[in-house]
Amino acid sequence: MGLQPPTLQDVLRAQAVVRRHLAPTPLLNPPAVSEHFGFDAYLKCENLQPIAAFKVRGGIYLLSRMTPEERSRGVVTASTGNHGQSIAYAARLFGMRAIVYAPEGANPDKVAAMRRLGAEVVLSGRDFDESRVACEARAHAEGMRYIHSANEPDLIAGVGTYALETIEAVPDLDAIIVPVGAGSGICGTITVMKSISPDIQVIGVQTEQMPVVYESWKAGRPLEVNRGTTFADGLATRVAFDLPIQIISQHVDDFRLVSEDELRWAIVRLLEQAHIVAEGAGAAAYAAAEQLRDQLAGKKVALVVSGGNITVDTYRWALSVVDQPDPSRDATARVLG
């Protein structure tokens, strides 16, 4: 039997655990953002979590469910950074050993953060998927509990608690836009939104450089795409996974691809209009909203700012886009205020 998708009841159980360890994150409604888009925009600020990313919710809930025997063996996982931080954070919380495999070129700030949290970090492979293969071999060899970054119902239930907080704050929400890497975030969002109100549009977004979940959504089955790179490491995956695609293919209403420059502009605009620092993945929902502003005009729309783990060098590079033509407004308005 395959993995079973979590239910709304599972997310409610997760919320009871997550709230013991994490305060709800802000849901901001900046007037400048709403004015820019022409719809009522709400920013779910998961960049303000202790690890500056939404994934900490899933790590806490999954590890809270482990048996004493599993905890004694420790856990091992693969990550470009944010998922790894979530497992490291939760392992420290529950007094467990954690090993995280990350690509050799991983964000150095995220690697340092994982190590500060007590995880053993192993740099292996040119990207997430190569690192994941090495991680799975280590788990098998040493008998540790391998934690997949997406094929984990408890992980999905845990991260779904941000969607629960969102709909509790805005019960008449019309749509929510979610960045998609491996897919746990959008699957948690679907679990909540489609259970409470099936009419709420759930919209995914990936970078056009690494669109494997988008292409799997169109195909209705998991695919592998051996091409592309992106500075948005939270969106960087070449392989789609069974459980997320099972959920996404049945319930996502729309899916958008954005360019690297659109992501850079979104980082700039979040700083300019909402004074929010977002990493590339964290700005993806804003970038997709630029494409959808006509379709969403006059509606209430949540944008998930999934993370804020961006290096100074990458942030400086992203901000340099203001020296280039702005695709959405006149050149005279292209100066940061």
Secondary structure, DSSP 4 states (H G I P E B T S, - for coil): --PPPP-HHHHHHHHHHHHHH-PPPPEE--HHHHHHHTSEEEEEEGGGSTTSBTTHHHHHHHHHTS-HHHHHH-EEEE-SSHHHHHHHHHHHHHT--EEEEE-TT--HHHHHHHHHTTPEEEE-SSSHHHHHHHHHHHHHHHT-EEE-SSS-HHHHHHHTHHHHHHHHH-TT--EEEEE-SSSHHHHHHHHHHHHH-TTSEEEEEEETTS-HHHHHHHHTS--B------S-GGG--SB--HHHHHHHHHH--EEEEE-HHHHHHHHHHHHHHH-----TGGGHHHHHHHHHTTTTTTSEEEEEE-B----HHHHHHHHGGGGS--TTS-GGG-S--
